[in-house]
C-alpha cells in the first residue's frame, strides 16, 4: 500500500496516512470487512514509524472508518447511512461536509485555501511576538471599535485602495459574516426588502432569511448585477440595501466593471438605498479593478472585508468602513452581543500588517492562484466544460460540464472522492442548477482532473475511474 507521504507538506504525517488510506478504500472498491495490510507492512512500504501508522488507524476507528479485530488487525467498517450521497441540497449539510471530512475527500468546491497552501511560520512568529511583548492582548477585551493599532493599519490599506475613510469610520469584526450580521440587525427589520445577487453567497441568504428579510434576486452578469433587471425591481419595490461582491465574486469569479459601478451609484442616490460591498477577495487582485467604495458615493456604500480567506480562518478578523453614524450603532450592538472582538487575534493581524509579512504572503498567494487558475481554465477548455467567465484573479470558477448530465457527475464525484458545491447552494431558494463552484486551489489534484476528464466529450465514467486507479 503506497500512501504517497509528502514529508515536506505542512499537513501532519498522521493526517496524510488517514487521507491516503481512505482514498485507497474508495479507489480499490474495498467492501466492509476487507482486511488492511498489517501495521508493520504499511510502515515498511512507506518508510514510516509503526507508531504513526497505529495512531492513524486508531483515529480511523474512532471516526467509524475502520474496525479493529482482536488478533486479525484492522478492517474496513460499514459506512454510516449519512454518507450515502455527496450532492447536498442544503447549505448546512454542505458546510458540515467540508469541515467534518474524515474520509479525506477532495474539497473541490469549498471556499478556503488547502492546508498545504498555508504558511504557518509567519503566523507562529507573530503569535510568539504578541505573547512575549503584549500581555494585554492575551487577557483583555478589545475596544468597541477594535484595536487601535489594527485600525491604523486598516486605514493605510483603505487609503492605498483609494477608499476614503478615517479611524472613527472603521470597525473590526469577527470576520465578514459577523460584519454582515451586525449590518442586518442594525439597518433592517423583518419584512424589509433587499436586493441580492444570484448566484451569490449562500451564508448571506441564510442570514437574511433568519432575520425575516425579503430577498429580491438580481442576476449576476460578467460585469456585475444585471442593471436592466435591477431597474425593473426598483420600479416595483423599495429595497433598503443592495448586497454585492464586487471583486472575484463568489461563486462566479467575475468582477464589477466601471460602467455598471457608476450606474449602481446613480440608482442608489435616486432610489435611496445603501450598498453593502463585500471585498473579502480584494487582496488577490493583480490588475486595475473597480470598487464602489473607491468612487464618490455620499456615504451610500458600506465596505466589508476580512482576512479569513487569505490569512487564517481561525483568527476570525474582519472589518468594515461606513459613516460615523452607522459605525456608532454597529459598535453599540457589537459590544452588547459579544463584548467586542478578540484583542489577541487583532494584535496578531496588526503585527503581520505592520511588519510587511502579510503583503509578501499575499503576493506569493496571488501568483500561485493565478498559475493554477490558468491551468484549470485550460483543462476545462480541453474537456469542453462551459465557464461563466475567465476570472482576472481570485480562487473561484463557475463552470458546468458540456454534457449537462448531473446524475453522471454526482456518481463520478462520489466514486472519485470529490466533494462538490452544486449551483443550488448559491441561490436563495435552492433552485436546481448544473453550474458548480470550483476552487482552483484544489483543481490540480488528480481526483479533480479525473472528474474533469470523466465529464468531457466521448468518455465514460468507468473508463476514467479505471485509468485513475491504474
LUMNUSE-320814 format. One record per residue (C-alpha): residue in three letters; x, y, z. Coordinates in nm, 3 decimals. Each point is the difference from the previous one (the first is absolute). Layout:
<recs>
type->ALA&east->X&north->Y&up->Z
...
</recs>
This chain:
<recs>
type->UNK&east->0.000&north->0.000&up->0.000
type->UNK&east->0.180&north->0.310&up->-0.129
type->UNK&east->-0.134&north->0.299&up->0.195
type->UNK&east->0.199&north->0.267&up->-0.183
type->UNK&east->0.108&north->0.179&up->0.319
type->UNK&east->0.146&north->0.348&up->-0.056
type->UNK&east->0.236&north->0.084&up->0.286
type->UNK&east->0.037&north->0.360&up->-0.120
type->UNK&east->-0.373&north->0.071&up->0.020
type->UNK&east->-0.149&north->0.202&up->0.286
type->UNK&east->-0.264&north->-0.270&up->0.053
type->UNK&east->0.105&north->-0.232&up->0.288
type->UNK&east->0.112&north->-0.348&up->-0.102
type->UNK&east->-0.275&north->-0.168&up->0.202
type->UNK&east->-0.268&north->0.199&up->-0.183
type->UNK&east->0.165&north->-0.085&up->-0.334
type->UNK&east->-0.019&north->-0.369&up->0.091
type->UNK&east->-0.371&north->0.033&up->0.084
type->UNK&east->-0.080&north->0.178&up->-0.326
type->UNK&east->0.206&north->-0.245&up->-0.208
type->UNK&east->-0.155&north->-0.310&up->0.159
type->UNK&east->-0.350&north->0.144&up->-0.047
type->UNK&east->0.082&north->0.064&up->-0.366
type->UNK&east->0.137&north->-0.355&up->-0.036
type->UNK&east->-0.327&north->-0.137&up->0.138
type->UNK&east->-0.200&north->0.200&up->-0.255
type->UNK&east->0.221&north->-0.066&up->-0.301
type->UNK&east->0.043&north->-0.371&up->0.068
type->UNK&east->-0.371&north->-0.051&up->0.054
type->UNK&east->0.077&north->-0.174&up->0.329
type->UNK&east->-0.321&north->-0.132&up->0.151
type->UNK&east->-0.082&north->0.008&up->0.373
type->UNK&east->0.200&north->-0.266&up->0.181
type->UNK&east->0.300&north->0.023&up->-0.236
type->UNK&east->0.318&north->-0.048&up->0.198
type->UNK&east->0.268&north->0.269&up->-0.030
type->UNK&east->0.372&north->-0.084&up->-0.027
type->UNK&east->0.171&north->-0.039&up->0.336
type->UNK&east->0.132&north->0.299&up->0.192
type->UNK&east->0.355&north->-0.129&up->-0.051
type->UNK&east->-0.046&north->-0.042&up->-0.376
type->UNK&east->-0.151&north->0.347&up->-0.050
type->UNK&east->0.284&north->0.154&up->0.200
type->UNK&east->0.267&north->-0.187&up->-0.201
type->UNK&east->-0.155&north->0.081&up->-0.337
type->UNK&east->-0.013&north->0.372&up->0.076
type->UNK&east->0.309&north->0.044&up->0.222
type->UNK&east->-0.218&north->0.100&up->0.294
type->UNK&east->0.016&north->-0.071&up->0.370
type->UNK&east->-0.245&north->-0.262&up->0.115
type->UNK&east->-0.122&north->0.241&up->0.270
type->UNK&east->-0.116&north->0.249&up->-0.267
type->UNK&east->-0.191&north->-0.271&up->-0.186
type->UNK&east->-0.157&north->-0.127&up->0.322
type->UNK&east->-0.112&north->0.351&up->0.096
type->UNK&east->-0.151&north->0.056&up->-0.344
type->UNK&east->-0.187&north->-0.331&up->0.004
type->UNK&east->-0.127&north->0.059&up->0.353
type->UNK&east->-0.134&north->0.340&up->-0.105
type->UNK&east->-0.178&north->-0.163&up->-0.292
type->UNK&east->-0.157&north->-0.247&up->0.241
type->UNK&east->-0.121&north->0.291&up->0.214
type->UNK&east->-0.145&north->0.163&up->-0.314
type->UNK&east->-0.183&north->-0.319&up->-0.093
type->UNK&east->0.204&north->-0.063&up->-0.314
type->UNK&east->0.180&north->-0.312&up->0.125
type->UNK&east->-0.068&north->-0.268&up->0.257
type->UNK&east->0.265&north->-0.178&up->0.205
type->UNK&east->-0.028&north->-0.379&up->0.028
type->UNK&east->0.189&north->-0.167&up->0.282
type->UNK&east->0.282&north->-0.206&up->-0.152
type->UNK&east->-0.091&north->0.085&up->-0.360
type->UNK&east->0.095&north->0.365&up->-0.043
type->UNK&east->-0.214&north->0.276&up->-0.145
type->UNK&east->-0.288&north->-0.037&up->-0.242
type->UNK&east->-0.219&north->0.235&up->-0.203
type->UNK&east->-0.309&north->0.102&up->0.196
type->UNK&east->-0.361&north->0.015&up->-0.118
type->UNK&east->-0.069&north->0.352&up->-0.134
type->UNK&east->-0.245&north->0.206&up->0.209
type->UNK&east->-0.333&north->0.081&up->-0.169
type->UNK&east->0.077&north->0.374&up->-0.005
type->UNK&east->0.279&north->-0.053&up->-0.251
type->UNK&east->-0.224&north->-0.128&up->-0.278
type->UNK&east->0.027&north->0.310&up->-0.221
type->UNK&east->0.222&north->0.297&up->-0.057
type->UNK&east->-0.244&north->0.214&up->-0.202
type->UNK&east->-0.126&north->0.232&up->0.273
type->UNK&east->-0.336&north->0.172&up->-0.020
type->UNK&east->0.056&north->0.234&up->0.299
type->UNK&east->0.279&north->0.237&up->0.096
type->UNK&east->0.019&north->-0.136&up->0.355
type->UNK&east->0.075&north->-0.351&up->-0.126
type->UNK&east->0.253&north->0.134&up->-0.250
type->UNK&east->0.177&north->0.204&up->0.268
type->UNK&east->0.013&north->-0.295&up->0.240
type->UNK&east->0.133&north->-0.232&up->-0.271
type->UNK&east->0.293&north->0.228&up->-0.077
type->UNK&east->0.091&north->0.053&up->0.366
type->UNK&east->-0.058&north->-0.356&up->0.121
type->UNK&east->0.181&north->-0.195&up->-0.270
type->UNK&east->0.134&north->-0.321&up->0.156
type->UNK&east->0.026&north->-0.185&up->-0.332
type->UNK&east->0.235&north->0.261&up->-0.140
type->UNK&east->-0.211&north->0.080&up->-0.309
type->UNK&east->0.124&north->0.273&up->-0.229
type->UNK&east->-0.182&north->0.323&up->0.090
type->UNK&east->-0.018&north->0.126&up->-0.358
type->UNK&east->-0.279&north->0.248&up->0.069
type->UNK&east->0.094&north->0.135&up->0.342
type->UNK&east->0.056&north->0.367&up->0.072
type->UNK&east->0.347&north->0.002&up->0.153
type->UNK&east->0.359&north->-0.094&up->-0.073
type->UNK&east->0.142&north->-0.351&up->0.050
type->UNK&east->0.202&north->-0.054&up->0.317
type->UNK&east->0.304&north->-0.080&up->-0.214
type->UNK&east->-0.015&north->0.353&up->-0.146
type->UNK&east->0.014&north->0.170&up->0.339
type->UNK&east->0.324&north->0.149&up->0.134
type->UNK&east->-0.010&north->-0.056&up->0.374
type->UNK&east->0.352&north->0.121&up->0.090
type->UNK&east->-0.082&north->0.370&up->-0.034
type->UNK&east->-0.319&north->-0.033&up->0.204
type->UNK&east->0.185&north->-0.201&up->0.265
type->UNK&east->0.266&north->0.270&up->0.022
type->UNK&east->-0.264&north->0.273&up->0.039
type->UNK&east->-0.177&north->-0.200&up->0.272
type->UNK&east->0.326&north->-0.046&up->0.192
type->UNK&east->0.075&north->0.370&up->-0.038
type->UNK&east->-0.342&north->0.096&up->0.137
type->UNK&east->0.023&north->-0.236&up->0.296
type->UNK&east->0.349&north->0.131&up->0.079
type->UNK&east->-0.058&north->0.374&up->-0.035
type->UNK&east->-0.374&north->0.066&up->0.043
type->UNK&east->-0.154&north->-0.181&up->0.294
type->UNK&east->-0.305&north->0.228&up->-0.025
type->UNK&east->-0.076&north->-0.173&up->-0.328
type->UNK&east->-0.019&north->-0.332&up->0.186
type->UNK&east->-0.233&north->0.100&up->0.282
type->UNK&east->-0.198&north->0.316&up->-0.076
type->UNK&east->-0.303&north->0.096&up->-0.206
type->UNK&east->0.045&north->0.203&up->-0.313
type->UNK&east->-0.160&north->0.344&up->-0.034
type->UNK&east->-0.351&north->0.041&up->-0.152
type->UNK&east->0.141&north->0.113&up->-0.336
type->UNK&east->0.284&north->-0.250&up->0.012
type->UNK&east->0.372&north->0.012&up->0.073
type->UNK&east->0.136&north->0.345&up->-0.082
type->UNK&east->0.326&north->-0.139&up->-0.143
type->UNK&east->-0.195&north->-0.223&up->-0.238
type->UNK&east->-0.236&north->0.276&up->-0.111
type->UNK&east->0.298&north->0.222&up->-0.078
type->UNK&east->0.137&north->-0.272&up->-0.228
type->UNK&east->-0.343&north->-0.045&up->-0.157
type->UNK&east->-0.025&north->0.371&up->-0.069
type->UNK&east->0.329&north->-0.018&up->-0.191
type->UNK&east->-0.132&north->-0.292&up->-0.204
type->UNK&east->-0.324&north->0.183&up->-0.081
type->UNK&east->0.193&north->0.308&up->-0.106
type->UNK&east->0.217&north->-0.210&up->-0.232
type->UNK&east->-0.320&north->-0.137&up->-0.158
type->UNK&east->-0.126&north->0.361&up->-0.048
type->UNK&east->-0.279&north->-0.052&up->0.254
type->UNK&east->-0.061&north->0.315&up->0.204
type->UNK&east->-0.035&north->-0.071&up->0.373
type->UNK&east->0.141&north->0.091&up->0.339
type->UNK&east->0.052&north->-0.180&up->0.332
type->UNK&east->-0.346&north->0.075&up->0.140
type->UNK&east->-0.158&north->-0.150&up->-0.312
type->UNK&east->0.169&north->-0.342&up->0.037
type->UNK&east->-0.141&north->-0.282&up->0.213
type->UNK&east->0.165&north->-0.339&up->0.046
type->UNK&east->-0.210&north->-0.318&up->-0.004
type->UNK&east->0.040&north->-0.374&up->0.039
type->UNK&east->0.015&north->-0.051&up->-0.375
type->UNK&east->-0.221&north->0.120&up->-0.286
type->UNK&east->-0.300&north->-0.212&up->0.105
type->UNK&east->0.002&north->0.173&up->0.339
type->UNK&east->0.011&north->0.337&up->-0.176
type->UNK&east->-0.299&north->-0.097&up->-0.215
type->UNK&east->-0.194&north->-0.118&up->0.305
type->UNK&east->0.062&north->0.329&up->0.182
type->UNK&east->-0.112&north->0.195&up->-0.307
type->UNK&east->-0.317&north->-0.208&up->-0.047
type->UNK&east->-0.097&north->0.042&up->0.365
type->UNK&east->0.072&north->0.373&up->-0.001
type->UNK&east->-0.135&north->0.110&up->-0.339
type->UNK&east->-0.288&north->-0.240&up->-0.064
type->UNK&east->-0.310&north->-0.139&up->0.164
type->UNK&east->-0.224&north->-0.297&up->-0.084
type->UNK&east->-0.196&north->0.064&up->-0.319
type->UNK&east->0.251&north->0.242&up->-0.150
type->UNK&east->0.114&north->-0.062&up->-0.358
type->UNK&east->0.361&north->-0.025&up->-0.116
type->UNK&east->0.159&north->-0.087&up->-0.333
type->UNK&east->0.240&north->-0.295&up->-0.020
type->UNK&east->0.196&north->-0.135&up->-0.294
type->UNK&east->-0.074&north->-0.346&up->-0.138
type->UNK&east->0.201&north->-0.207&up->-0.001
type->UNK&east->0.153&north->0.134&up->0.318
type->UNK&east->0.128&north->-0.069&up->0.349
type->UNK&east->-0.201&north->-0.274&up->0.170
type->UNK&east->0.063&north->0.114&up->0.358
type->UNK&east->-0.132&north->0.349&up->-0.075
type->UNK&east->-0.327&north->-0.151&up->-0.124
type->UNK&east->-0.035&north->-0.198&up->0.322
type->UNK&east->0.077&north->0.302&up->0.218
type->UNK&east->-0.260&north->0.212&up->-0.175
type->UNK&east->-0.261&north->-0.277&up->0.017
type->UNK&east->0.069&north->-0.051&up->0.371
type->UNK&east->-0.082&north->0.367&up->0.066
type->UNK&east->-0.316&north->-0.011&up->-0.212
type->UNK&east->0.134&north->0.225&up->-0.277
type->UNK&east->-0.157&north->-0.036&up->-0.346
type->UNK&east->0.261&north->-0.065&up->-0.270
type->UNK&east->-0.040&north->0.140&up->-0.352
type->UNK&east->0.222&north->-0.186&up->-0.246
type->UNK&east->0.199&north->0.175&up->-0.271
type->UNK&east->0.204&north->-0.217&up->-0.239
type->UNK&east->0.378&north->0.032&up->0.013
type->UNK&east->0.158&north->0.065&up->-0.340
type->UNK&east->0.365&north->-0.002&up->-0.103
type->UNK&east->0.026&north->0.370&up->0.090
type->UNK&east->-0.215&north->0.013&up->0.313
type->UNK&east->-0.374&north->0.007&up->0.075
type->UNK&east->-0.234&north->0.005&up->-0.298
type->UNK&east->-0.089&north->0.370&up->-0.009
type->UNK&east->-0.318&north->-0.042&up->-0.207
type->UNK&east->-0.131&north->-0.266&up->0.241
type->UNK&east->0.095&north->0.217&up->0.298
type->UNK&east->-0.184&north->0.304&up->-0.139
type->UNK&east->-0.309&north->-0.216&up->-0.051
type->UNK&east->0.015&north->-0.110&up->0.365
type->UNK&east->0.044&north->0.359&up->0.117
type->UNK&east->-0.315&north->0.106&up->-0.187
type->UNK&east->-0.209&north->-0.253&up->0.196
type->UNK&east->0.173&north->0.001&up->0.339
type->UNK&east->0.183&north->0.234&up->0.233
type->UNK&east->0.297&north->-0.206&up->0.126
type->UNK&east->0.202&north->0.125&up->0.294
type->UNK&east->0.332&north->-0.149&up->-0.116
type->UNK&east->0.185&north->-0.169&up->-0.283
type->UNK&east->0.255&north->-0.266&up->0.099
type->UNK&east->0.280&north->-0.035&up->-0.255
type->UNK&east->0.330&north->-0.183&up->-0.037
type->UNK&east->0.198&north->0.230&up->-0.231
type->UNK&east->0.334&north->-0.177&up->-0.053
type->UNK&east->0.039&north->-0.371&up->-0.082
type->UNK&east->-0.363&north->-0.063&up->0.077
type->UNK&east->-0.094&north->-0.308&up->0.200
type->UNK&east->-0.079&north->-0.233&up->-0.176
type->UNK&east->0.042&north->0.121&up->-0.362
type->UNK&east->0.346&north->0.161&up->0.025
type->UNK&east->-0.122&north->0.303&up->-0.198
type->UNK&east->0.089&north->0.360&up->0.090
type->UNK&east->-0.193&north->0.326&up->-0.013
type->UNK&east->0.061&north->0.219&up->-0.306
type->UNK&east->0.018&north->0.380&up->0.020
type->UNK&east->-0.314&north->0.076&up->-0.201
type->UNK&east->-0.215&north->-0.231&up->0.215
type->UNK&east->0.152&north->0.144&up->0.319
type->UNK&east->-0.080&north->0.357&up->-0.102
type->UNK&east->-0.356&north->-0.095&up->-0.092
type->UNK&east->-0.048&north->-0.173&up->0.337
type->UNK&east->0.101&north->0.316&up->0.185
type->UNK&east->-0.241&north->0.209&up->-0.206
type->UNK&east->-0.283&north->-0.241&up->0.084
type->UNK&east->0.094&north->-0.005&up->0.370
type->UNK&east->-0.026&north->0.379&up->0.020
type->UNK&east->-0.321&north->0.017&up->-0.203
type->UNK&east->-0.180&north->-0.287&up->0.177
type->UNK&east->0.153&north->0.066&up->0.343
type->UNK&east->0.154&north->-0.336&up->0.092
type->UNK&east->0.332&north->-0.101&up->0.154
type->UNK&east->0.255&north->-0.229&up->-0.167
type->UNK&east->0.189&north->-0.252&up->0.211
type->UNK&east->0.315&north->-0.089&up->-0.191
type->UNK&east->0.180&north->-0.315&up->0.112
type->UNK&east->0.365&north->-0.017&up->-0.104
type->UNK&east->0.145&north->-0.306&up->0.172
type->UNK&east->0.195&north->-0.100&up->-0.312
type->UNK&east->0.123&north->0.348&up->-0.091
type->UNK&east->0.354&north->-0.065&up->0.123
type->UNK&east->0.037&north->-0.254&up->-0.280
type->UNK&east->-0.022&north->0.269&up->-0.270
type->UNK&east->0.290&north->0.035&up->-0.242
type->UNK&east->-0.139&north->0.258&up->-0.243
type->UNK&east->-0.215&north->0.311&up->-0.008
type->UNK&east->-0.335&north->-0.057&up->0.167
type->UNK&east->-0.320&north->0.185&up->0.081
type->UNK&east->-0.133&north->0.034&up->0.353
type->UNK&east->-0.316&north->0.192&up->0.075
type->UNK&east->0.160&north->0.121&up->0.323
type->UNK&east->0.279&north->0.167&up->-0.198
type->UNK&east->-0.246&north->0.210&up->-0.203
type->UNK&east->-0.186&north->0.309&up->0.130
type->UNK&east->-0.303&north->-0.148&up->0.177
type->UNK&east->-0.124&north->0.248&up->0.267
type->UNK&east->0.018&north->-0.262&up->0.278
type->UNK&east->-0.232&north->-0.235&up->-0.190
type->UNK&east->0.259&north->-0.280&up->-0.014
type->UNK&east->0.106&north->-0.209&up->0.299
type->UNK&east->0.324&north->-0.186&up->-0.055
type->UNK&east->0.051&north->-0.348&up->0.154
type->UNK&east->0.323&north->-0.202&up->-0.010
type->UNK&east->0.171&north->-0.283&up->0.185
type->UNK&east->0.329&north->-0.186&up->0.044
type->UNK&east->-0.166&north->-0.341&up->0.036
type->UNK&east->0.037&north->-0.105&up->-0.365
type->UNK&east->0.356&north->0.120&up->-0.053
type->UNK&east->0.169&north->-0.031&up->0.339
type->UNK&east->-0.179&north->-0.223&up->0.248
type->UNK&east->-0.359&north->-0.110&up->0.051
type->UNK&east->0.078&north->-0.078&up->0.364
type->UNK&east->0.104&north->0.355&up->0.094
type->UNK&east->-0.344&north->0.136&up->-0.103
type->UNK&east->0.096&north->0.360&up->-0.067
type->UNK&east->-0.204&north->0.220&up->-0.232
type->UNK&east->-0.099&north->0.366&up->-0.021
type->UNK&east->-0.233&north->0.248&up->-0.160
type->UNK&east->0.006&north->0.367&up->-0.092
type->UNK&east->-0.314&north->0.215&up->0.011
type->UNK&east->-0.128&north->0.339&up->0.110
type->UNK&east->0.063&north->0.100&up->0.361
type->UNK&east->-0.373&north->-0.020&up->0.077
type->UNK&east->-0.026&north->-0.361&up->-0.119
type->UNK&east->0.330&north->-0.097&up->0.165
type->UNK&east->-0.129&north->0.131&up->0.336
type->UNK&east->-0.311&north->-0.220&up->-0.024
type->UNK&east->0.202&north->-0.304&up->-0.106
type->UNK&east->0.254&north->0.048&up->0.282
type->UNK&east->-0.279&north->0.012&up->0.256
type->UNK&east->-0.156&north->-0.322&up->-0.131
type->UNK&east->0.342&north->-0.168&up->-0.027
type->UNK&east->0.073&north->0.077&up->0.368
type->UNK&east->-0.349&north->-0.103&up->0.113
type->UNK&east->0.005&north->-0.339&up->-0.173
type->UNK&east->0.360&north->-0.109&up->0.051
type->UNK&east->0.203&north->0.248&up->0.210
type->UNK&east->0.200&north->0.078&up->-0.313
type->UNK&east->0.240&north->-0.207&up->-0.205
type->UNK&east->0.318&north->-0.192&up->0.085
type->UNK&east->0.277&north->0.240&up->0.094
type->UNK&east->0.252&north->-0.280&up->-0.033
type->UNK&east->-0.100&north->-0.086&up->-0.359
type->UNK&east->-0.007&north->0.368&up->-0.095
type->UNK&east->0.347&north->0.054&up->0.146
type->UNK&east->0.138&north->-0.293&up->-0.201
type->UNK&east->-0.147&north->0.138&up->-0.324
type->UNK&east->0.120&north->0.352&up->0.080
type->UNK&east->0.353&north->-0.138&up->0.049
type->UNK&east->-0.008&north->-0.181&up->-0.335
type->UNK&east->-0.123&north->0.313&up->-0.175
type->UNK&east->0.251&north->0.232&up->0.167
type->UNK&east->0.311&north->-0.210&up->-0.074
type->UNK&east->-0.091&north->-0.060&up->-0.364
type->UNK&east->-0.044&north->-0.376&up->0.040
type->UNK&east->-0.361&north->0.001&up->-0.115
type->UNK&east->0.077&north->0.201&up->-0.313
type->UNK&east->0.276&north->-0.242&up->-0.104
type->UNK&east->-0.216&north->-0.302&up->0.075
type->UNK&east->-0.286&north->0.132&up->-0.214
type->UNK&east->0.239&north->0.066&up->-0.287
type->UNK&east->0.113&north->-0.364&up->0.005
type->UNK&east->-0.357&north->-0.124&up->0.036
type->UNK&east->-0.121&north->0.217&up->-0.288
type->UNK&east->0.270&north->-0.137&up->-0.229
type->UNK&east->-0.074&north->-0.359&up->0.093
type->UNK&east->-0.375&north->0.043&up->-0.048
type->UNK&east->0.048&north->0.169&up->-0.337
type->UNK&east->0.213&north->-0.290&up->-0.121
type->UNK&east->-0.256&north->-0.254&up->0.116
type->UNK&east->-0.287&north->0.205&up->-0.143
type->UNK&east->0.161&north->-0.003&up->-0.346
type->UNK&east->0.069&north->-0.373&up->0.021
type->UNK&east->-0.357&north->-0.080&up->0.108
type->UNK&east->-0.152&north->0.216&up->-0.273
type->UNK&east->0.210&north->-0.185&up->-0.257
type->UNK&east->-0.108&north->-0.342&up->0.129
type->UNK&east->-0.367&north->0.100&up->-0.002
type->UNK&east->0.033&north->0.135&up->-0.353
type->UNK&east->0.164&north->-0.323&up->-0.114
type->UNK&east->-0.280&north->-0.203&up->0.156
type->UNK&east->-0.269&north->0.229&up->-0.146
type->UNK&east->-0.138&north->0.127&up->0.330
type->UNK&east->-0.191&north->0.328&up->-0.015
type->UNK&east->0.149&north->0.280&up->0.214
type->UNK&east->-0.211&north->0.299&up->0.104
type->UNK&east->0.296&north->0.239&up->-0.028
type->UNK&east->0.380&north->-0.030&up->0.000
type->UNK&east->0.082&north->0.186&up->0.325
type->UNK&east->0.283&north->0.252&up->0.015
type->UNK&east->0.100&north->-0.141&up->0.339
type->UNK&east->-0.137&north->-0.147&up->0.320
type->UNK&east->-0.065&north->-0.367&up->0.075
type->UNK&east->-0.343&north->-0.084&up->-0.146
type->UNK&east->-0.130&north->-0.121&up->-0.335
type->UNK&east->-0.367&north->-0.048&up->-0.086
type->UNK&east->-0.025&north->-0.284&up->-0.249
type->UNK&east->-0.210&north->-0.289&up->-0.122
type->UNK&east->0.073&north->-0.313&up->-0.206
type->UNK&east->-0.085&north->0.015&up->-0.367
type->UNK&east->-0.203&north->-0.319&up->0.035
type->UNK&east->-0.242&north->0.151&up->0.249
type->UNK&east->-0.045&north->-0.345&up->0.156
type->UNK&east->-0.036&north->0.084&up->0.368
type->UNK&east->-0.066&north->-0.354&up->0.122
type->UNK&east->0.313&north->-0.124&up->-0.176
type->UNK&east->0.201&north->0.282&up->0.158
type->UNK&east->-0.133&north->-0.090&up->0.346
type->UNK&east->0.092&north->-0.366&up->-0.042
type->UNK&east->0.346&north->0.074&up->-0.132
type->UNK&east->0.074&north->0.246&up->0.282
type->UNK&east->-0.106&north->-0.254&up->0.262
type->UNK&east->0.221&north->-0.272&up->-0.144
type->UNK&east->0.301&north->0.228&up->-0.030
type->UNK&east->-0.046&north->0.141&up->0.351
type->UNK&east->-0.071&north->0.358&up->-0.110
type->UNK&east->-0.225&north->0.234&up->0.197
type->UNK&east->-0.194&north->0.237&up->-0.227
type->UNK&east->-0.172&north->0.333&up->0.058
type->UNK&east->-0.299&north->-0.018&up->-0.236
type->UNK&east->-0.167&north->0.310&up->-0.135
type->UNK&east->-0.310&north->-0.046&up->0.216
type->UNK&east->0.204&north->0.114&up->0.302
type->UNK&east->0.050&north->0.343&up->-0.156
type->UNK&east->-0.367&north->0.085&up->-0.054
type->UNK&east->-0.226&north->0.125&up->0.283
type->UNK&east->-0.268&north->-0.261&up->-0.068
type->UNK&east->0.243&north->-0.281&up->-0.085
type->UNK&east->-0.109&north->-0.015&up->-0.363
type->UNK&east->0.158&north->-0.293&up->-0.188
type->UNK&east->0.293&north->0.095&up->-0.221
type->UNK&east->0.259&north->-0.178&up->-0.212
type->UNK&east->0.267&north->0.255&up->0.099
type->UNK&east->0.271&north->-0.077&up->0.256
type->UNK&east->0.234&north->0.216&up->0.204
type->UNK&east->0.359&north->-0.117&up->-0.053
type->UNK&east->0.279&north->0.113&up->0.231
type->UNK&east->0.308&north->0.001&up->-0.222
type->UNK&east->0.231&north->-0.057&up->0.297
type->UNK&east->-0.137&north->-0.358&up->0.007
type->UNK&east->-0.042&north->-0.047&up->-0.376
type->UNK&east->0.352&north->-0.132&up->-0.069
type->UNK&east->-0.064&north->-0.311&up->0.210
type->UNK&east->-0.014&north->-0.321&up->-0.203
type->UNK&east->-0.354&north->-0.069&up->0.124
type->UNK&east->-0.118&north->0.336&up->-0.136
type->UNK&east->0.176&north->-0.055&up->-0.332
type->UNK&east->-0.158&north->-0.344&up->-0.026
type->UNK&east->-0.343&north->0.153&up->0.062
type->UNK&east->0.053&north->0.264&up->-0.270
type->UNK&east->0.107&north->-0.271&up->-0.245
type->UNK&east->-0.288&north->-0.226&up->0.094
type->UNK&east->-0.250&north->0.271&up->-0.088
type->UNK&east->0.178&north->0.092&up->-0.323
type->UNK&east->-0.107&north->-0.106&up->-0.347
type->UNK&east->-0.040&north->-0.368&up->-0.095
type->UNK&east->0.127&north->-0.142&up->0.327
type->UNK&east->-0.169&north->-0.229&up->0.247
type->UNK&east->0.030&north->0.024&up->0.375
type->UNK&east->0.114&north->-0.360&up->0.031
type->UNK&east->0.285&north->0.050&up->-0.247
type->UNK&east->0.136&north->0.301&up->0.188
type->UNK&east->-0.028&north->-0.172&up->0.336
type->UNK&east->0.183&north->-0.303&up->-0.134
type->UNK&east->0.278&north->0.223&up->-0.132
type->UNK&east->0.025&north->0.187&up->0.330
type->UNK&east->0.024&north->-0.317&up->0.206
type->UNK&east->0.264&north->-0.146&up->-0.229
</recs>
